[in-house]
């Protein structure tokens, strides 16, 4: 169901697109890429000059290469469009600091520690938060849901729909359903 159409007249002035893509590599590793673009629908006066309508203010990509256990074995970042040429794109090599991290073991905390503030680019670093779920979705077709008997599915209690006391789990994972006792009088 789409959002309702606004009853107030409005004008599109900015579009931010963030895209994640997962690639299965021939060597058994995986590349997860995040790409961000910011585009204005009008000419934009930057300190560095005018950026014409439709040309990106930001066009940045970060790639992490991971193994099947979600360990980062390589990382890189490039910036093709930036508001401050000669400054913004110079931080790309800092993203090598992701090597050695695991996407599902305190990844976001480690990113903040290693690349927060002036240690990284705000836009690239923000995209990193989506890498864990993008990687898991990339693996979804490869890793069948079959699991050892009695082993709890990883997705339970990770979002609203997969609450072990909720209807979705009761219906699709009844062995893991745990109704909550209602409190109050």
C-alpha positions, 0 to 999 in steps of 0.5 A: 500500500503506497503512502497517501498523496499529499493534500498540500502542494509540494515540490521535489527538491532533493533525492537520496538513493541508497542501494545495497547489492550482494555478489557471490564471487567465484572464489567463494567469497561475497562482495556487499556494496552500498551506493549512495547518491544525493541529487538536487532538482535545482541548481545548488550553490556550493562553496566549491561552485554551482552543481547543476540540477540533476548532477549528484552532490554525492556519488559514493560506493563502499564494498566489503568482501566477506566470507561465509561467516560474515568476516570482512576480509577486504574493504574499499570505498570510492567517491565519484561526486563530492561537494568538496573535491580534494577533501571528501574522496581522500578518506577512501583508504580509511575503510580498510579499517573494516577488515577483520570485523564481523558483520553480525558481532558488534559491527556497528559499534566497531564502525563508530569507533574506527570510522566515526566523526572525522575518521571517515565520511559521514555518508559512507559510514552511515551506509555501513549500518545496512551491510549486515542485513544486506549480507544476510539477504544476499545469503538467503538464497544460498543458505537453506533454512534447513537446520539441525533439529532443535536449533532455533532459527536466527531470525526469531525475535529480531523484528516485530513480525518474528516476535516469538510471542506473535502470530507469525511465529505461532503460524510458521514456527509453532515449536518456537512460539511462546505466548506472553502472559497478559498482565493487569486486572 
